Amino acid sequence: MIYLNELKELVLLHTQAQGISFEYSKSILEKITSEEGNQPGSWVYEWSKDAHSLYKKARWLEAAQLYNLARFPFIQSPAHIEAHQACINSFNQWLLTKPNTQTLEIKTPQGTFKTYFTSGSEQKKRPLLVVCGGIVSIKEQWAAFIENADTLGMAIALVEMPGVGENEIVYSPTAWKMFSALLDGLSQLAEVNNTYLVALSFSGQMAIQSAIADKRIQAITTASAPIHHFFSDRQWWNQVPITTKRTLAHLMGIDIKYLFAAISPMALTPTELKTLAIPLNYIFSLRDEIIPISEKSFLQHHTSKLNLKQFNDVHGSPNHMKEVKFWILLSLLKNRHSLALKAQLFRTVLFVLQTKRIFKLRGQNA
């Protein structure tokens, strides 16, 4: 029951990130009494129920959002596999309405992963924005970036962390190399020498490691990312939520009892952070139950181009989601090296203020 309660708390961050109303999400969670199976009252069943009807109404993106939540937090049973495939199928139906978007496979020695890529309506090389969620976020969650490629003036690539969704790479201390493999694979389609990463939660640590080695990356924006103490502080580790530990163990393919030793080499050192020569935009949650508060001072002491934004909130700052989304957008555009930066920034901010739909803040009334 502890695990189920954790799931219910954690999933609210991801429902709000997709613009699903809090009231609708709570109404679903109140029906859930088990995280297992596919019967009434189970996690998969209750999140999938409305998704089926949305799909039949050709509301494919909304259906994909709910199927995504049904397979949450990771694919661990036949019911989760079915929900994940339904999510992909629904998303692909939606992609058919976006003719300039394609699904690409990136092959690496460690495994294959997929990306949804678009360069917008102009079909020309643009600066590249790579968007990656954390250990429980699949690439289909970030559809709003595809919808707004022209507004941002960038090519967009949506990817997943190793072990998440359709990413076959095993999460490990060398998993960060997938970002460089992605840039290699997109070199004919985008200005990969002008790449920006929005890498949230655990993918933020991977992004930093990648940027230290790969100078094509110009800036990173992250939120609630583990940096050093999460991977090295045993006392903190003992109180990390079981949901986080189970998910990490799944992504690494190991037993939980070996997990802390396996992740310890991922701790970024002061020397590594000091070699990070690009802007690091970091959203810190002061009451984060996963990321220790000590990460904040570690970043402040060892990162030369840190742009820190903090909220008095839990992991991912779900109670400040509109501010988080807006800050991510502004930090991204501030770091763009372009003569048209000021005009682009003005147009984008104006667009957000007028429509408030840059991240598709939807409710659900299925």
C-alpha positions, -999 to +999 in steps of 0.1 A: +000+000+000+030+023+006+041+018-030+006+026-043+003+057-023+037+069-035+026+062-071-006+083-066+015+113-053+042+110-079+019+107-109+003+141-102+035+158-113+031+140-147-006+146-151-001+184-146+030+184-169+006+171-196-021+197-188-045+171-173-066+188-147-060+181-110-097+173-105-099+148-132-067+131-120-079+129-085-112+113-097-092+085-113-069+080-084-098+077-060-110+046-080-076+028-078-071+003-051-043-018-066-012-012-088-014-047-102-036-064-128-060-050-154-093-053-135-116-026-123-098-008-095-064-015-109-040+012-120-039+002-157-077-003-159-087+030-144-063+051-164-071+033-196-109+033-194-114+069-207-085+065-231-104+039-251-133+062-257-110+091-265-093+070-291-127+061-307-135+098-309-102+105-328-088+124-298-056+106-302-032+128-282-055+129-252-058+091-254-021+088-256-017+109-225-040+086-205-024+054-219+009+069-208-003+072-172-017+036-174+018+022-181+033+045-154+058+043-138+075+016-159+066-014-180+065-043-156+036-065-166+015-076-196-010-050-187+017-023-187+030-036-221-005-033-236-010+002-222+024+013-235+017+000-270-017+016-270+000+049-261+024+046-290-004+036-314-025+066-303+005+089-306+013+077-341-023+084-352-018+119-339+015+122-357-003+115-390-018+150-385+018+164-383+032+157-418+066+172-411+073+149-381+091+115-384+101+087-361+138+078-364+158+049-349+192+057-335+215+027-333+244+026-308+267-002-296+247-002-263+213-005-280+187+012-302+164+040-292+138+061-311+132+098-314+103+118-327+119+146-349+105+177-367+122+207-381+088+225-384+070+238-414+100+252-432+118+219-436+153+234-433+181+229-408+175+247-376+192+248-341+183+216-323+162+212-291+164+178-275+138+171-249+142+141-225+122+133-194+133+113-164+131+077-152+093+075-155+087+098-185+082+086-221+088+107-251+051+108-260+046+130-230+063+160-247+041+164-278+036+202-271+072+208-282+065+193-316+034+214-319+054+246-313+086+239-333+079+270-355+071+292-325+104+282-310+123+284-343+140+251-336+141+215-347+128+193-320+139+158-310+119+139-283+138+110-266+136+088-236+162+079-209+179+045-212+155+017-202+124+040-205+098+034-232+113+023-265+149+030-254+167-003-254+199+010-238+205-001-202+208+028-177+244+029-165+273+053-158+280+055-195+244+059-206+250+097-212+267+088-245+232+084-261+230+122-265+261+123-287+248+093-307+215+113-312+234+143-325+254+122-348+222+106-362+205+140-367+235+157-383+220+158-417+186+172-405+195+198-379+222+223-368+236+198-342+265+222-335+239+244-320+221+220-297+201+228-265+190+202-240+158+202-219+167+172-198+145+168-167+152+149-135+176+120-139+183+128-175+197+162-163+228+144-149+233+126-182+230+159-201+257+175-179+281+146-185+274+147-222+279+184-225+313+181-207+324+158-235+304+171-265+309+207-274+280+207-298+257+213-268+252+250-261+230+250-229+211+227-206+178+233-188+169+208-161+147+204-131+151+182-100+182+165-114+205+144-091+240+158-093+264+144-066+249+138-031+220+117-044+245+092-057+269+093-027+250+101+005+240+067+020+220+083+047+199+102+022+195+071+000+179+052+028+149+075+027+145+078-011+110+067-021+106+030-030+090+040-063+123+057-073+144+027-062+122+002-080+122+022-112+160+027-112+165-010-105+143-019-134+162+005-158+195-010-147+183-046-147+196-053-112+182-061-077+175-032-055+200-043-029+228-037-054+214-004-066+233+021-045+267+006-054+256+006-091+247+043-092+275+057-070+299+061-100+273+085-116+281+112-090+294+143-107+326+156-091+336+192-084+362+189-111+337+177-137+312+205-129+340+231-131+347+220-167+311+226-177+315+258-198+279+263-209+248+277-191+231+253-167+196+263-160+183+244-130+149+244-113+153+233-076+125+221-055+132+230-018+111+201-004+122+175-029+117+140-015+141+125-041+169+151-046+187+162-014+189+199-006+227+195-005+227+194-043+218+231-044+249+243-026+270+218-045+259+233-078+264+269-065+299+262-054+311+243-085+291+255-115+303+288-131+273+294-154+245+283-131+211+299-135+191+287-105+154+290-100+138+275-068+103+267-057+091+258-022+077+225-035+082+187-038+100+169-066+094+185-100+075+214-084+040+202-094+023+230-075+041+256-096+038+239-130+028+270-150+058+289-136+081+259-143+070+256-179+073+293-185+108+295-169+120+265-190+108+284-221+125+317-211+157+300-201+159+282-234+154+313-255+178+334-233+206+310-242+199+311-280+229+326-298+211+343-326+208+378-341+171+374-340+170+364-304+152+395-290+125+394-317+120+357-312+119+360-275+093+388-277+071+368-302+072+337-280+065+354-247+036+373-264+023+340-278+024+324-243+006+354-227-021+355-254-029+318-257-013+301-226-012+270-249+026+266-254+024+235-233-012+226-241-028+231-207-058+208-212-084+195-189-102+162-194-140+158-199-141+124-216 
